[in-house]
Amino acid sequence: MTENYRFAGNIISVCNNLIQHNKDRMKTDHSIEVNDARKMLPRGGSWQINDTVVRGKVQVLQVKDDVHQGVTLCEEIKRMQSLEGGFDINNCAVLVREWKDLDVIRSVFEKSAIPINFNWGRGGGVPGLPRIRENAQILEHLKTNRAHSMVGSSLLDFLLDKQKNDNIWQENLRSLLKDWIEETHDTEQPVPAIEEYLYEAFADQRRSKNLGNGVFLSTAHSVKGLEFDHVFILDGGWSKKKGDDAEEERRLFYVAISRARETLSLFSIKTAVNPHSSLLAGEFMLSRSSDVSGATPQSIYTYILLGMDDLFIDFAGMRKEDHPTRKAIGDLGVGEVVLFKPTENTIELVNKAGISVARLSKSARNSWSKLLQEVEEVKVVAMVRRYKEDNSDGTEKERFFVDRWEVLLFEVKKRPRNR
């Protein structure tokens, strides 16, 4: 018995090669095979013809260090974009062993203006999509009109007139509404049907963990169940272990390589060789050294999400409707810059006018109190709706002046340390 996959033949060979080294952990007694739709194609798919350098094989790119790895990755993506073969940057994934290994990639891509589609669902810092301001506004409108029918195009009034001004959340919502308008031919539909469509779409996106356009950046741990046309697996962090730990690491590496449908690129740093890559051998593999110099960033920054776990989430709820803080929060948008403002007992975040829009939680305050001098920039990444009913302790509800408020989420860009 075999399992059929729609991956290119050379990628299938790599998967089977790794299975042979880890049969017990993979829990399979048989190989995987290309599905019927791909059996008539070359082993490297269309890339065997269109890519005269790699020819559809699984390549291992030899690099000097993590920065050279990032620059090589950037140049390889540009090279593949220049080929005929329908290369779509939105169907690319860059996978690493640990989140910190993505900081170099973020810095290199930022310098080269390559858009990224970051895994926004990691950890407990980001709530469900229905709570994001842009989505919540439409869902609340639908809730109050459940007894009616409406056309999908009427919901576009909730969005900015100019599409070029869309933030990541509004861009995503616009796309979902356009799909609904096309599916229903913009005819009147019961409001509950529109609600169900949006909630299901948000749930699907929550599972896929990615949003927006650009190269998807994630860890191997976080992409189970997902697939991409082009996958780049970076070196670094894949430590050499023994016994069950080694098998578990190899299984994780298998998860990463089996996310690729069309092309797979592995990286090998001379000073931190991936122990799993050496297990892969055959005519389906191509190893080549990178001679790329490219646009090396002068600084490698660290990017940290300040999510719900890091914030005093009831901060705005304890202020009256006409309080300057609530107005300042309402006026802020995704991408706007705020500043840390330490006080005697707290650390708050303030807008350009110096008005407080958020406060760190006690645990986050303790962590950040010694790091404030390292902060380069803090940007708003989302506005999240919170309701009085979210507080399970009924006695504490008395401290709230409003029934709902917004919690701002931020991304902190820390200055580089000596490398």
C-alpha positions in Angstrom: 0.0 0.0 0.0 1.3 3.5 -0.9 0.3 7.0 -0.1 -0.2 9.4 -3.0 1.0 13.0 -2.8 0.9 15.8 -5.4 4.6 16.7 -4.8 7.2 16.8 -7.5 9.0 13.4 -7.9 12.3 14.7 -6.6 10.7 15.9 -3.4 9.0 12.6 -3.0 12.4 10.9 -3.3 13.8 13.1 -0.5 10.8 12.3 1.8 11.3 8.6 1.2 15.0 8.9 1.7 14.4 10.4 5.2 11.7 7.9 6.0 14.3 5.1 5.6 16.4 6.7 8.3 13.5 7.1 10.7 11.0 4.4 10.1 10.0 3.9 13.7 9.3 7.5 14.3 7.5 8.1 11.0 5.1 5.2 11.8 5.0 4.0 8.2 6.0 0.7 6.5 5.7 2.0 3.0 7.0 4.7 0.7 5.0 7.6 -0.6 4.4 8.1 -4.3 3.5 10.9 -6.7 -0.3 11.1 -7.4 -1.7 10.3 -10.9 -1.9 13.9 -11.9 1.9 14.2 -11.7 2.9 10.8 -13.1 3.2 12.2 -16.6 5.4 15.1 -15.6 9.2 15.1 -15.3 10.5 14.2 -11.8 11.3 17.9 -11.3 8.0 19.1 -12.7 8.0 22.1 -14.9 11.0 23.5 -13.1 13.1 20.7 -14.6 12.6 22.5 -17.9 12.4 26.2 -16.8 15.3 26.2 -14.3 18.5 25.6 -16.1 20.5 25.8 -12.9 18.7 23.5 -10.5 16.6 21.6 -13.0 13.9 20.8 -10.6 16.1 18.9 -8.2 16.2 19.4 -4.4 19.1 21.8 -3.9 21.4 22.2 -0.9 22.9 25.7 -0.9 26.2 25.9 1.0 26.7 29.3 2.8 29.2 30.8 5.1 27.1 32.0 8.0 23.5 33.1 8.9 23.8 36.5 7.3 25.2 35.0 4.1 22.3 32.5 4.3 19.8 35.3 4.4 21.3 37.2 1.5 21.6 34.0 -0.5 17.9 33.2 0.2 16.9 36.7 -0.9 18.9 36.4 -4.2 17.6 32.8 -4.8 14.0 34.0 -4.5 14.7 36.8 -7.0 16.4 34.3 -9.4 13.4 32.1 -9.3 11.0 35.0 -9.9 12.9 35.8 -13.1 12.3 32.3 -14.5 9.3 31.2 -16.6 7.3 28.9 -14.4 4.7 30.8 -12.6 6.7 31.5 -9.5 4.4 33.2 -7.0 6.1 34.8 -3.9 2.8 34.3 -2.0 3.2 30.5 -2.3 6.7 30.5 -0.7 7.6 29.5 2.8 10.8 30.0 4.7 11.1 27.5 7.6 13.5 27.6 10.5 14.0 25.5 13.6 13.5 28.3 16.1 11.7 31.7 15.9 14.9 33.7 16.6 16.4 32.4 13.4 14.0 34.5 11.4 15.4 37.9 12.7 18.2 37.8 10.1 15.7 37.0 7.4 13.4 39.9 8.4 16.4 42.3 8.4 17.6 41.1 5.0 14.2 41.1 3.4 13.4 44.5 4.8 16.6 45.9 3.2 15.7 44.2 -0.1 12.0 45.2 0.0 10.8 41.7 -0.2 7.3 41.5 1.4 6.7 38.9 4.2 3.7 37.1 5.3 4.6 36.4 9.0 3.0 33.6 11.1 0.8 35.9 13.1 -0.9 33.1 15.0 2.1 31.9 17.1 1.8 31.7 20.8 -1.0 33.0 22.9 -0.5 36.7 22.1 -3.0 37.0 19.2 -6.8 36.4 19.6 -9.2 35.0 17.0 -9.7 37.0 13.8 -13.3 38.0 14.7 -11.9 40.2 17.4 -9.7 42.3 15.1 -11.2 45.8 14.8 -11.8 45.7 11.1 -13.6 42.3 11.3 -15.4 43.1 14.5 -17.0 46.2 13.0 -18.6 44.2 10.2 -19.6 41.3 12.4 -21.3 43.6 14.8 -23.2 45.3 12.0 -24.4 41.9 10.7 -25.4 40.9 14.2 -27.7 43.8 14.5 -29.3 43.1 11.1 -29.8 39.3 11.4 -33.5 39.6 10.5 -32.7 41.2 7.1 -31.0 40.4 3.8 -28.3 42.4 2.1 -25.9 42.4 -0.8 -22.3 41.8 -0.2 -21.2 45.0 -1.9 -22.9 47.1 0.8 -20.3 45.8 3.3 -17.5 47.4 1.3 -18.7 50.7 2.8 -16.9 49.6 6.0 -13.5 49.8 4.1 -11.4 52.7 3.0 -12.3 54.0 -0.5 -8.7 53.6 -1.7 -7.4 50.0 -1.8 -3.8 51.2 -1.7 -4.4 52.4 1.9 -5.5 49.0 3.1 -3.7 47.6 6.1 -3.2 43.8 6.4 -6.5 43.2 8.1 -8.5 45.4 5.8 -6.8 43.9 2.7 -7.8 40.4 3.9 -11.4 41.5 4.6 -11.7 43.1 1.2 -10.6 39.9 -0.4 -13.1 37.8 1.5 -15.9 40.2 0.7 -15.0 40.1 -3.0 -15.1 36.3 -3.0 -18.5 36.4 -1.4 -19.8 39.0 -3.9 -18.5 36.8 -6.8 -20.0 33.7 -5.3 -23.4 35.2 -4.8 -23.4 37.5 -7.9 -24.0 40.3 -5.5 -27.6 39.3 -4.9 -29.4 39.8 -1.6 -28.6 37.0 0.9 -29.8 36.4 4.4 -27.5 38.1 6.9 -26.9 34.9 8.9 -25.5 33.3 5.8 -23.0 36.1 5.4 -22.1 35.8 9.1 -21.5 32.0 8.7 -19.3 32.6 5.6 -17.1 35.1 7.4 -16.8 33.1 10.6 -15.8 30.0 8.6 -13.3 32.0 6.6 -11.7 33.4 9.7 -11.5 29.9 11.3 -9.8 28.6 8.2 -7.3 31.4 8.3 -6.7 30.8 12.0 -5.7 27.3 11.2 -3.5 28.3 8.3 -1.8 30.9 10.5 -0.9 33.2 7.7 -2.4 36.4 6.4 -1.6 38.9 3.7 0.9 38.8 0.8 4.6 37.9 0.7 6.9 35.1 1.7 5.6 33.1 4.6 8.0 32.9 7.6 7.5 30.3 10.2 9.1 27.5 12.2 8.8 23.8 11.2 6.7 23.2 14.3 4.0 25.6 13.2 3.3 24.4 9.6 1.9 21.0 10.1 -1.0 20.5 7.7 0.1 23.3 5.4 1.6 23.1 1.9 3.4 25.6 -0.3 4.7 25.5 -3.9 8.2 26.5 -2.8 9.9 25.8 0.5 13.2 27.0 1.8 14.5 25.3 4.9 17.2 27.3 6.7 20.2 25.9 8.6 20.8 26.8 12.2 19.3 25.3 15.3 19.1 21.8 13.9 21.4 20.3 16.6 22.8 16.8 16.5 21.1 14.7 19.1 21.0 11.0 20.1 18.5 8.3 20.5 14.8 9.3 20.7 15.6 13.0 20.6 17.5 12.5 17.3 14.5 10.6 15.8 12.1 13.3 16.9 14.3 16.0 15.4 14.4 14.1 12.1 10.7 13.7 12.2 10.3 17.5 12.5 12.7 18.0 9.6 10.5 15.6 7.6 7.5 17.7 8.4 9.4 20.7 7.0 10.5 19.1 3.7 7.1 17.5 3.1 5.5 21.0 3.0 6.9 21.6 -0.5 4.9 20.8 -3.6 7.1 22.0 -6.5 10.6 23.1 -5.3 12.6 22.5 -2.2 15.8 24.3 -1.2 17.9 23.4 1.9 20.6 25.5 3.3 23.8 24.4 5.0 26.0 26.7 7.1 29.6 25.7 7.2 29.8 26.3 11.0 26.4 24.8 11.9 25.8 21.9 9.5 22.3 20.4 9.6 22.7 16.7 10.7 19.7 15.7 8.7 20.8 17.0 5.3 23.8 14.6 5.3 21.3 11.7 5.3 19.9 12.7 1.9 21.7 11.5 -1.2 20.8 10.5 -4.7 20.4 11.8 -8.2 17.5 13.9 -7.1 19.8 16.1 -5.0 22.0 19.0 -6.2 24.5 20.7 -3.9 26.1 24.0 -4.8 28.0 26.8 -3.1 26.6 30.3 -2.9 28.8 33.0 -4.4 26.2 35.6 -3.7 27.4 38.8 -2.0 24.1 40.8 -2.4 22.7 43.5 -0.2 24.0 42.6 3.2 22.2 44.5 5.9 24.4 46.6 8.2 22.3 45.7 11.2 20.3 42.6 12.2 17.4 43.5 14.3 15.2 41.5 16.7 11.5 41.5 16.3 9.2 40.8 19.2 5.4 40.7 19.3 3.7 42.4 22.3 0.4 40.5 22.4 -2.5 40.0 24.8 -0.3 38.1 27.2 2.0 41.1 27.5 -0.5 43.8 28.0 -2.9 45.1 30.7 -5.9 44.2 28.5 -8.5 46.1 30.6 -6.5 49.4 30.3 -9.0 51.2 28.1 -12.0 49.6 29.6 -11.3 51.4 32.9 -11.6 54.8 31.2 -14.7 56.7 30.3 -15.9 57.0 26.7 -14.7 60.6 26.4 -11.3 59.9 28.0 -8.3 61.0 25.8 -6.9 57.5 25.9 -10.0 56.0 24.2 -10.0 58.7 21.5 -6.2 58.2 20.9 -6.7 54.4 20.5 -9.6 55.0 18.1 -7.4 57.3 15.9 -4.4 54.9 15.7 -4.0 52.6 12.7 -1.9 49.6 11.8 1.7 50.6 11.2 1.7 53.7 13.3 4.6 54.2 15.7 4.3 54.6 19.4 6.8 55.0 22.2 7.5 53.3 25.5 7.0 55.6 28.5 8.3 54.2 31.9 6.7 55.6 35.1 7.4 54.9 38.7 5.3 51.7 38.8 4.3 51.0 35.2 5.5 51.0 31.6 3.0 52.6 29.2 2.9 53.1 25.4 2.1 56.5 24.2 1.2 58.1 20.8 3.1 60.9 19.2 1.2 63.4 21.3 2.2 61.6 24.5 -1.2 60.2 25.3 -1.2 56.7 26.8 -2.8 54.0 24.6 -1.6 50.9 26.4 0.1 49.5 29.5 2.3 46.5 29.9 1.3 43.7 32.2 3.2 43.2 35.4 5.2 40.3 34.1 6.0 42.1 30.8 7.0 45.2 32.7 9.5 43.2 34.7 11.0 41.8 31.5 11.1 45.0 29.6 12.3 47.4 32.3 15.9 46.6 31.5 15.4 46.5 27.7 13.9 49.9 26.9 17.3 51.3 25.8 17.5 48.6 23.1 14.2 49.5 21.5 14.5 50.9 18.0 10.8 51.2 17.1 7.4 50.1 18.2 4.6 49.7 15.7 0.9 49.0 16.0 0.1 45.6 14.3 -3.6 45.2 15.3 -6.5 46.6 17.3 -8.4 43.9 19.2 -12.0 44.2 20.6 -12.5 43.2 24.2 -15.9 43.1 26.0 -16.9 43.5 29.6 -18.3 40.0 29.5 -14.9 38.6 28.7 -14.0 39.1 32.4 -15.2 35.9 34.2 -15.1 37.6 37.6 -18.5 39.3 37.9 -17.5 41.5 40.8 -14.7 43.1 38.8 -17.0 44.2 36.1 -18.0 47.2 38.2 -14.6 48.8 37.5 -15.4 49.2 33.8 -17.0 52.3 32.4 -17.8 50.9 29.0 -19.1 47.6 27.6 -16.4 47.2 25.0 -12.9 48.7 24.3 -9.9 48.0 22.2 -6.5 46.5 23.0 -3.6 47.4 20.8 -1.0 44.8 19.8 2.5 45.9 18.9 5.7 44.7 17.3 8.9 45.8 18.9 12.0 46.2 16.8 15.1 46.0 19.0 18.5 47.4 18.1 21.2 44.9 17.1 23.8 43.7 19.5 27.4 42.9 18.6 27.5 39.8 16.5 
